[in-house]
């Protein structure tokens, strides 16, 4: 009798989970090695203190990448963000390898909240929720900028490393140590294969224009000292001006 009960229990559990081991309505994604359920695909909170002008969330900080984020090098290899040096060439949205001019913000030891974006491609991308990223615009069939926090499951990102459009299938929160925000002359770079902006909190165009002096004379305006940490004086001043003009979106 006990054996019959256990047999029936196994049948019930198997039916509930499905042949792939996932709950009903969920699918096992072989690329990320876990079940993806539509109702649980977005698992980070969007509740926040909002900017009265923009209706956007105030994050109280900038936007960056974790130290484990990968950039692409001219020799076809990749390198983690935490190991990058000023002057190293990385692949950017311009399609060219451009040098890292300096750091808009950098910290090696602070626990930082990131948003991990999982797509139907073989890799995921982590960045802070105020960071600007490029999304495919179905209406205009060209890239458009969007803040990470505004992304939704089903949005299409640009996985430039493979040349494919990558659909977001899951968005989760994670905490990692340190954060890194490099600057290139184009204001873009490829991180974990995805096309992203170098900027956060303000629109890509506003940031790119405001940081023209830093892109033109990086040694003067970014410092670029060995062991540098934090936000440089020029970038801090630009942020304060943007806050005074109420241009900050996040």
Secondary structure as UniProt FT lines:
FT   HELIX           2..17
FT   TURN            19..20
FT   TURN            24..25
FT   STRAND          26..29
FT   TURN            30..33
FT   STRAND          34..37
FT   HELIX           38..40
FT   TURN            52..54
FT   TURN            67..68
FT   STRAND          70..72
FT   TURN            74..75
FT   STRAND          78..80
FT   HELIX           81..83
FT   TURN            86..87
FT   STRAND          89..91
FT   TURN            93..94
FT   STRAND          97..99
FT   STRAND          102..119
FT   STRAND          124..127
FT   TURN            129..130
FT   STRAND          131..137
FT   TURN            138..141
FT   STRAND          142..147
FT   HELIX           148..150
FT   TURN            153..154
FT   STRAND          156..159
FT   TURN            160..163
FT   STRAND          164..183
FT   TURN            185..186
FT   STRAND          188..191
FT   TURN            192..193
FT   STRAND          194..200
FT   HELIX           204..210
FT   HELIX           212..216
FT   HELIX           218..221
FT   TURN            226..227
FT   HELIX           233..244
FT   TURN            245..246
//
